[in-house]
Every structure is written in C-alpha cells, then in structure tokens.
C-alpha cells in the first residue's frame, strides 16, 4: 500500500508540474502585434523607370577618305566650328605629285590624239583617190577614236588626282562643337578599308536626347509627348525634365529581357548636361489627384496562421508574378511594379506594374480592445507610385489597414533542458 501511495503521489506531482510548466511557457509568449497605417488622401503619380545615356541630337563623325600624315590641326576639344571651316590638313606632297603626273599623262594623250587626227585626215583624202586601201583608212579612223578615248581617260585620272589632293584639307560638315578629337599632328591615318574618324562634332548641345531602354513589360504604357523627369550623377539633387519624342520598334534583348529604345528630348540651355552622362529617367504615364491611397505593404500582408480572422477571407485576386507571400518584402519600381533585383533592374520576364482590380487587404478590428483581430476587406485598386497604391472602392479616409505583424515567438526547448516530468532524461 505504501508503494501504491507513493506512485499515486508521484504521478499527481508530475501532472501538476507539466501543466504548471505549460502555463508558464504560454505566459512567456510574445503577444501578437500588428503594424498599421491610415488610409490617406493625396496625389499619386505612376511612372515607368528607365536608364539611358545622354547624346547630342545630331553628332557627325568627321573622317578622312584618303590616307596620309596629319600635317596641321586647326581645332581642338570644345572648339566651336562653322560649316565649311578648315579643321585639319593632311600632308599633300604625294597627292600633288599625282596631279602633276596625271597632267603629264593627259598632255601625252592629247599629243597622240593630234597625231591620230592628222593620220585620219590624210587617210581620208588618200582614200578618195584610191591611193590607199580601205583597211588602211579604217585603221587610221580607229586609231583616232582610240586616241580620243585615251584623252578622256587621262582627263578622268587628272580629275581624280585633283579630288584626292583636295581631300587633304578636312572641312567641318556642319555647325557645332568638337566633342572628340582622335588624332594628333604627325599621326598617319590609313583609309584603305574604312574612313578613320578624326573628329566628332555635335551639332547643338543645347538640345540633347536620352536613349532609354524600356522593358517590354512597361512599354505598353509609354506614349509620345509624355513628360519625363530624370537625374544624373553629376547633379544628384537636381531634377531635369524632358518629354518622350520617339518609341523605336527595333527590339534589343539583354539577358532574356526585351527592351525598346525610347528617345527622350531634353532642353540643355545652360549646357550642364554632357554627352555620355547616365540618366535615370521616370516617364510619367498616369497622374491622379486627391485620391485615397494605402501603403503597398498593405497589399502584401497576410495574417499569420496563428491569428484568427473575424470572417472567412474572400478569394484573393491572382497573385502577381514575383509578389512575395506571407511576410515577404520587395522593392517596387516607380511604376509600382514587381520586385526588383539587387541592381535595381526588373527581373527577366516579370512585369514591373501591379495589376489593377480587386484585391484583399486586412483592416484591424478593434471591437475587442483586449484582442484586436485582422478582418479581410475587398477593395478596388488603381495606379501605384511604388510606395502607395490608389484605392477606388472599399475603404474610407482615416480607416486603419494592417501593413505587417510580429509572429508569436514561443521559446523552444534547448538541448539539455530537463524533462517536464522531472526525470533525468536529456535531449542531445
């Protein structure tokens, strides 16, 4: 009987110890808290982000059509030139000698032509009196025609030699500024296969353009004459403006991402912008004023599995590609779009614009102050600026939406923790 009593006492103590330990652990659980934000009213601007390089509206590469040594340079970097101005001179002695040789060849051909004319005239007169054969007369006439052709050939050779001599002097083909000089005095240029580039002249740096690459996911919202704002690294605190001038249909593919060249015109009256600068542009595709808006985090929030909702959530809209699930976070582009990779570029094959339509968000039900609970709400959304999203239906101003939560943390048993029943068993 004593052994039975002791066993009953030990069992009771073990059960009491287990429930006491369980109660103690639950009391240490961190309470579930929600991060919230109010529905506000304001303006939303949806933009497509793209980067590109600043270039002159018109730039001309000035080359040399002949080979030779640079004898003189009349302009340098940043020189202002006018159309027809002499900007370089090639050493002309070789081409001057070629002109003299062509002149001598032409003179020789003309002398032969005179002789052929005399022979043909004599042969014609002798033929009238049958003093020479018909064949001799025909040969004299043919020799005259051949002499005439030689004169024409030598005249063409002389003209070519003069043209080559004239090409020793390089002229500016347009008004503008020299932005690149690729040769020095004494350097030999070879034009045997292609014309070497000596200078690059920008026609007018007060008007420039950005050649921005817009991905196929965003190009549908871009139209001609849309306003554009952009920044450059040289002036990080200044916003420049422009507008879309042309959307080119030729696609370019880089790492399986198809992009289209969008040309943006820029006014550069103060000449602060330089050719080759990288511009980070935002093409404004939509602007809505005085609308209700919520943080984008509210669209991504899903309540933890341990939380109880006051009603069964309605079916959510289809998940957009790349949208993180529960507890995820993402960086959205200026168009309010999909998650972006670490370098800021859209992931291949993913749209950077969130779909509009019906979505499910969660508001905080505070009817029970001791235990507020998330309550699902279906809303209709509009455009997004990457931080906030327009709400067209389903919410009122100053309502509170949930944008995140801390999941409950229950301390887990660590190795070496004693068995709650008091035994000596340990976990390793």
MOJOUR-V594792 format. One record per residue. N is the residue number from 1. RES is the residue in one small letter. PHI is phi in degrees with one decimal (NA if undefined). PSI is psi in whole degrees, -180 to 180 (999 if undefined). D_LAST is the distance of its C-alpha to the last C-alpha in Angstrom with 1 decimal. Layout:
N_RES_PHI_PSI_D_LAST + N_RES_PHI_PSI_D_LAST
This chain:
1_x_NA_-38_38.0 + 2_x_-61.2_-43_36.0 + 3_x_-64.1_-38_32.9 + 4_x_-65.4_-43_33.4 + 5_x_-61.7_-45_33.9 + 6_x_-63.0_-39_30.7 + 7_x_-65.0_-43_28.7 + 8_x_-62.0_-42_30.3 + 9_x_-63.3_-43_29.7 + 10_x_-64.2_-41_26.0 + 11_x_-62.9_-44_25.7 + 12_x_-61.6_-42_27.8 + 13_x_-64.0_-38_25.7 + 14_x_-65.1_-44_22.5 + 15_x_-63.6_-44_24.3 + 16_x_-62.6_-40_25.7 + 17_x_-64.8_-39_22.4 + 18_x_-63.7_-50_20.9 + 19_x_-65.7_-35_24.0 + 20_x_-65.0_-41_24.2 + 21_x_-66.1_-41_20.7 + 22_x_-63.6_-42_21.5 + 23_x_-64.2_-40_24.8 + 24_x_-64.7_-41_23.4 + 25_x_-65.1_-43_21.1 + 26_x_-64.2_-34_24.1 + 27_x_-68.2_-20_26.3 + 28_x_-89.7_-8_24.1 + 29_x_-63.3_137_24.5 + 30_x_-73.5_132_26.8 + 31_x_-67.0_145_30.1 + 32_x_-72.8_125_31.3 + 33_x_-122.4_149_34.0 + 34_x_-116.8_142_36.5 + 35_x_-95.8_132_38.4 + 36_x_-127.4_167_42.0 + 37_x_-149.5_151_45.3 + 38_x_-87.9_151_48.9 + 39_x_-76.5_121_51.2 + 40_x_-115.6_173_53.9 + 41_x_-121.8_138_57.2 + 42_x_179.9_-166_58.3 + 43_x_-98.9_146_59.2 + 44_x_-130.5_132_57.1 + 45_x_-120.0_120_57.9 + 46_x_-96.3_130_56.3 + 47_x_-135.4_153_56.5 + 48_x_-102.4_125_55.7 + 49_x_-93.7_143_54.3 + 50_x_-157.9_157_55.4 + 51_x_-123.0_152_55.9 + 52_x_-164.6_-177_58.9 + 53_x_-112.1_139_61.3 + 54_x_-77.5_133_64.5 + 55_x_-139.1_154_67.6 + 56_x_-63.7_152_71.4 + 57_x_-61.7_-37_73.1 + 58_x_-141.1_120_75.3 + 59_x_-126.5_138_74.8 + 60_x_-117.8_130_77.1 + 61_x_-90.8_118_76.4 + 62_x_-94.7_119_79.5 + 63_x_-119.9_-175_79.9 + 64_x_-120.9_129_82.6 + 65_x_-86.3_-9_84.4 + 66_x_-127.8_162_85.8 + 67_x_-91.9_151_84.5 + 68_x_164.9_179_85.6 + 69_x_-97.4_137_84.9 + 70_x_-69.8_117_84.3 + 71_x_-90.4_-42_87.4 + 72_x_-148.4_148_86.8 + 73_x_-120.2_129_84.3 + 74_x_-102.8_-9_85.8 + 75_x_-134.8_163_82.7 + 76_x_-136.8_-172_79.2 + 77_x_-55.7_140_75.9 + 78_x_67.8_10_76.5 + 79_x_-73.3_138_80.3 + 80_x_-88.7_129_82.1 + 81_x_-126.0_159_84.3 + 82_x_-118.1_157_86.9 + 83_x_-59.5_131_87.7 + 84_x_90.1_-4_90.0 + 85_x_-73.8_140_89.2 + 86_x_-73.2_125_89.1 + 87_x_-117.7_-16_85.6 + 88_x_-159.6_158_85.7 + 89_x_-136.8_126_88.2 + 90_x_-90.5_152_87.8 + 91_x_-63.9_118_90.1 + 92_x_-98.9_1_93.0 + 93_x_-59.2_-41_95.2 + 94_x_-62.6_-43_94.1 + 95_x_-76.0_-28_94.7 + 96_x_-67.3_-39_98.0 + 97_x_-66.6_-36_99.1 + 98_x_-65.0_-34_98.1 + 99_x_-66.2_-44_100.3 + 100_x_-61.9_-41_103.3 + 101_x_-64.9_-40_102.8 + 102_x_-66.1_-35_102.7 + 103_x_-65.4_-41_105.8 + 104_x_-66.0_-42_107.6 + 105_x_-61.6_-39_106.5 + 106_x_-66.4_-41_107.9 + 107_x_-62.6_-41_111.2 + 108_x_-63.4_-41_111.5 + 109_x_-66.4_-36_110.8 + 110_x_-68.3_-37_113.5 + 111_x_-63.6_-44_116.0 + 112_x_-63.6_-33_115.3 + 113_x_-66.6_-40_115.7 + 114_x_-62.6_-43_119.1 + 115_x_-63.1_-42_120.3 + 116_x_-65.1_-35_119.1 + 117_x_-64.8_-43_121.0 + 118_x_-63.3_-45_124.2 + 119_x_-63.0_-41_123.9 + 120_x_-66.5_-39_123.2 + 121_x_-66.1_-43_126.2 + 122_x_-64.5_-42_128.5 + 123_x_-65.5_-37_127.4 + 124_x_-65.3_-41_128.0 + 125_x_-68.7_-40_131.6 + 126_x_-68.3_-31_132.3 + 127_x_-69.9_-30_131.0 + 128_x_-63.9_-30_133.6 + 129_x_-102.9_14_136.4 + 130_x_56.7_35_134.6 + 131_x_-88.4_-15_134.4 + 132_x_-131.7_161_130.8 + 133_x_-75.0_159_128.8 + 134_x_-60.5_-38_126.6 + 135_x_-63.1_-40_123.5 + 136_x_-65.7_-38_124.3 + 137_x_-66.0_-43_124.6 + 138_x_-63.1_-39_121.3 + 139_x_-65.1_-38_119.6 + 140_x_-64.7_-41_120.9 + 141_x_-64.8_-42_119.6 + 142_x_-64.9_-39_116.1 + 143_x_-62.5_-36_116.0 + 144_x_-65.5_-45_116.7 + 145_x_-61.6_-40_113.8 + 146_x_-65.1_-38_111.5 + 147_x_-65.5_-40_112.6 + 148_x_-61.3_-42_112.0 + 149_x_-65.5_-38_108.4 + 150_x_-64.1_-38_107.8 + 151_x_-62.7_-45_108.9 + 152_x_-61.8_-40_106.4 + 153_x_-63.9_-43_103.7 + 154_x_-70.4_-33_104.4 + 155_x_-63.9_-41_104.6 + 156_x_-65.0_-40_101.1 + 157_x_-63.9_-39_99.9 + 158_x_-65.3_-41_101.4 + 159_x_-62.4_-41_99.9 + 160_x_-63.5_-41_96.4 + 161_x_-64.3_-38_96.9 + 162_x_-67.2_-39_97.9 + 163_x_-63.4_-45_94.9 + 164_x_-62.0_-39_92.6 + 165_x_-64.3_-40_94.4 + 166_x_-66.0_-30_93.9 + 167_x_-73.6_-6_90.2 + 168_x_-68.4_-20_90.0 + 169_x_-101.4_122_90.1 + 170_x_-97.3_127_86.9 + 171_x_-111.2_153_87.5 + 172_x_-74.1_125_85.1 + 173_x_-79.6_-13_84.9 + 174_x_-157.0_164_84.0 + 175_x_-73.8_148_83.9 + 176_x_158.9_-158_80.6 + 177_x_-126.5_139_78.5 + 178_x_-76.0_115_77.2 + 179_x_-104.3_-9_73.4 + 180_x_-152.0_135_73.0 + 181_x_-127.6_122_75.1 + 182_x_-108.4_4_74.0 + 183_x_-133.4_163_76.9 + 184_x_-129.4_164_78.7 + 185_x_-63.1_135_82.2 + 186_x_92.5_-12_82.8 + 187_x_-78.3_140_80.1 + 188_x_-96.5_130_81.1 + 189_x_-107.2_140_80.1 + 190_x_-115.1_124_80.2 + 191_x_-117.4_33_81.0 + 192_x_-71.5_-39_81.4 + 193_x_-104.2_-43_78.6 + 194_x_-147.9_158_77.8 + 195_x_-73.8_120_79.0 + 196_x_-70.9_143_77.0 + 197_x_-84.7_121_76.0 + 198_x_-94.7_-44_77.7 + 199_x_-138.6_158_77.0 + 200_x_-122.6_122_75.2 + 201_x_-113.6_124_77.2 + 202_x_-89.5_129_75.8 + 203_x_-64.7_-48_78.5 + 204_x_-156.0_107_77.5 + 205_x_-79.0_-6_74.3 + 206_x_-76.7_-14_75.1 + 207_x_-123.5_119_74.0 + 208_x_-128.0_175_70.6 + 209_x_-141.7_154_68.2 + 210_x_-111.2_126_64.5 + 211_x_-96.3_91_63.4 + 212_x_-97.6_139_60.1 + 213_x_-96.0_117_57.9 + 214_x_-108.1_130_57.0 + 215_x_-68.2_158_54.5 + 216_x_-63.3_-25_55.6 + 217_x_-69.3_-25_53.4 + 218_x_-108.0_-16_55.4 + 219_x_-65.2_-24_58.9 + 220_x_-64.3_-26_60.0 + 221_x_-92.6_-4_60.2 + 222_x_-92.8_133_62.1 + 223_x_-135.6_159_65.9 + 224_x_-63.6_143_68.8 + 225_x_76.5_7_69.9 + 226_x_-70.8_141_66.5 + 227_x_-70.2_152_65.9 + 228_x_-137.0_138_63.3 + 229_x_-118.3_147_61.7 + 230_x_-153.6_162_60.0 + 231_x_-129.0_158_58.9 + 232_x_-128.1_155_59.0 + 233_x_-64.1_-27_56.9 + 234_x_-67.6_-30_60.1 + 235_x_-131.8_74_60.6 + 236_x_-66.3_-22_57.2 + 237_x_-96.3_1_58.7 + 238_x_-111.0_135_61.7 + 239_x_-100.5_124_61.8 + 240_x_-99.4_160_64.4 + 241_x_-126.9_158_65.9 + 242_x_-165.7_-167_67.3 + 243_x_-151.6_156_67.8 + 244_x_-71.3_125_67.0 + 245_x_-104.8_-35_70.0 + 246_x_-155.6_142_69.0 + 247_x_-117.7_109_66.3 + 248_x_-84.2_141_66.6 + 249_x_-85.5_-8_65.9 + 250_x_-75.3_117_64.8 + 251_x_-81.9_155_61.0 + 252_x_-130.3_140_58.7 + 253_x_-117.9_127_55.2 + 254_x_-136.9_117_52.4 + 255_x_54.1_47_48.9 + 256_x_65.9_13_49.9 + 257_x_-106.0_121_51.0 + 258_x_-89.1_129_54.7 + 259_x_-129.3_161_56.6 + 260_x_-128.0_138_60.2 + 261_x_-73.2_119_62.3 + 262_x_-111.6_118_63.4 + 263_x_-91.5_125_66.2 + 264_x_-116.6_123_66.3 + 265_x_-85.1_144_69.5 + 266_x_-134.0_137_69.2 + 267_x_-90.0_120_72.0 + 268_x_-123.9_53_71.7 + 269_x_-62.5_-34_74.9 + 270_x_-88.0_2_73.5 + 271_x_58.1_28_72.3 + 272_x_-74.0_-32_68.9 + 273_x_-83.3_135_67.1 + 274_x_-111.2_148_67.2 + 275_x_-59.5_138_67.1 + 276_x_95.0_-11_63.6 + 277_x_-65.2_146_61.6 + 278_x_-89.0_125_58.5 + 279_x_-109.0_132_58.9 + 280_x_-101.4_102_56.2 + 281_x_-102.1_149_58.2 + 282_x_-123.5_112_57.7 + 283_x_-89.1_116_60.1 + 284_x_-79.4_112_60.8 + 285_x_-101.9_-19_60.9 + 286_x_-159.9_144_61.0 + 287_x_-137.6_124_61.7 + 288_x_-123.0_131_61.5 + 289_x_-105.8_145_62.7 + 290_x_53.0_59_61.8 + 291_x_-121.2_160_59.2 + 292_x_-74.4_141_56.1 + 293_x_-147.3_152_52.9 + 294_x_-131.5_158_49.1 + 295_x_-64.7_147_46.3 + 296_x_-61.9_-25_45.0 + 297_x_-61.6_-28_41.5 + 298_x_-65.7_-30_42.7 + 299_x_-75.7_-22_43.3 + 300_x_-96.0_-9_39.7 + 301_x_-74.2_135_38.0 + 302_x_-129.2_133_36.1 + 303_x_-66.8_147_34.6 + 304_x_-61.2_158_30.9 + 305_x_-62.3_-27_29.9 + 306_x_-78.5_-16_29.2 + 307_x_-81.1_147_32.7 + 308_x_-108.0_131_35.6 + 309_x_-96.3_157_38.9 + 310_x_-78.2_-10_42.2 + 311_x_-156.1_164_43.5 + 312_x_-73.3_123_42.6 + 313_x_-63.4_139_42.8 + 314_x_-67.6_164_45.7 + 315_x_-61.4_129_45.1 + 316_x_-77.0_156_44.4 + 317_x_-66.1_157_46.6 + 318_x_-55.5_139_45.4 + 319_x_-67.7_128_42.8 + 320_x_-70.6_152_44.5 + 321_x_-57.8_133_43.2 + 322_x_83.1_-3_40.5 + 323_x_-72.4_127_40.0 + 324_x_-66.8_148_36.3 + 325_x_-82.3_-151_34.7 + 326_x_-52.9_126_32.8 + 327_x_76.2_2_32.1 + 328_x_-78.4_166_33.6 + 329_x_-139.9_155_36.2 + 330_x_-152.7_156_39.0 + 331_x_-101.2_128_42.0 + 332_x_-106.1_146_45.2 + 333_x_-75.3_176_48.4 + 334_x_-62.0_-20_51.7 + 335_x_-88.7_9_52.6 + 336_x_72.9_33_49.6 + 337_x_-98.4_-159_48.1 + 338_x_-68.5_172_44.9 + 339_x_-63.3_149_42.0 + 340_x_-115.2_151_42.9 + 341_x_-75.1_177_41.2 + 342_x_-61.6_-26_40.3 + 343_x_-89.3_5_43.9 + 344_x_86.3_2_45.5 + 345_x_-98.9_148_47.0 + 346_x_-62.4_142_46.6 + 347_x_-66.1_147_44.3 + 348_x_-63.1_136_46.3 + 349_x_77.5_7_47.5 + 350_x_-115.5_138_46.4 + 351_x_-77.0_144_48.9 + 352_x_-100.5_16_48.9 + 353_x_-121.4_125_50.7 + 354_x_-72.2_145_49.0 + 355_x_-71.0_141_50.8 + 356_x_-87.7_165_53.0 + 357_x_132.5_-154_53.2 + 358_x_-88.3_132_51.2 + 359_x_-135.6_161_47.7 + 360_x_-109.0_125_45.3 + 361_x_-122.4_177_44.1 + 362_x_-126.5_131_42.7 + 363_x_-105.3_162_44.4 + 364_x_-94.4_116_43.0 + 365_x_-86.2_111_44.3 + 366_x_-105.0_24_44.7 + 367_x_-64.1_-28_46.5 + 368_x_-110.6_96_43.6 + 369_x_-57.7_-32_43.2 + 370_x_-71.5_-27_40.0 + 371_x_-144.9_80_38.3 + 372_x_-67.1_145_40.0 + 373_x_-130.4_150_39.2 + 374_x_-74.6_141_39.9 + 375_x_-127.7_124_43.0 + 376_x_-70.8_148_43.9 + 377_x_-144.1_131_47.3 + 378_x_-89.4_135_49.1 + 379_x_-134.0_163_51.2 + 380_x_-109.5_129_53.5 + 381_x_-110.7_160_52.8 + 382_x_-120.3_-129_55.2 + 383_x_-81.0_166_55.0 + 384_x_-138.1_147_52.3 + 385_x_-104.4_13_52.5 + 386_x_95.7_-21_48.9 + 387_x_-115.2_-44_47.8 + 388_x_-124.2_157_49.5 + 389_x_-125.7_139_50.8 + 390_x_-70.0_140_54.0 + 391_x_-116.6_117_53.9 + 392_x_-92.9_-29_57.1 + 393_x_-148.4_151_56.3 + 394_x_107.1_-14_53.8 + 395_x_-137.0_160_53.3 + 396_x_-121.2_158_55.4 + 397_x_-60.3_140_55.6 + 398_x_76.4_-1_53.3 + 399_x_-64.9_156_50.9 + 400_x_-106.1_124_47.2 + 401_x_-112.0_153_45.0 + 402_x_-90.4_131_41.2 + 403_x_-114.0_-6_40.1 + 404_x_176.1_174_36.3 + 405_x_-156.9_163_33.6 + 406_x_-102.1_124_30.2 + 407_x_-66.9_147_27.6 + 408_x_-62.1_136_25.9 + 409_x_-110.9_115_22.7 + 410_x_-107.5_120_20.2 + 411_x_-58.8_125_17.3 + 412_x_-87.8_150_14.0 + 413_x_-66.2_135_11.2 + 414_x_-101.9_160_8.9 + 415_x_-56.6_135_5.3 + 416_x_96.6_-1_6.5 + 417_x_-73.0_137_9.3 + 418_x_-70.6_151_11.1 + 419_x_-63.8_132_12.3 + 420_x_-61.2_-19_15.7 + 421_x_-84.1_3_17.5 + 422_x_90.5_1_17.0 + 423_x_-75.4_177_15.1 + 424_x_-93.2_5_12.7 + 425_x_-69.5_136_9.8 + 426_x_-123.3_159_6.5 + 427_x_-104.2_133_3.8 + 428_x_-119.7_999_0.0
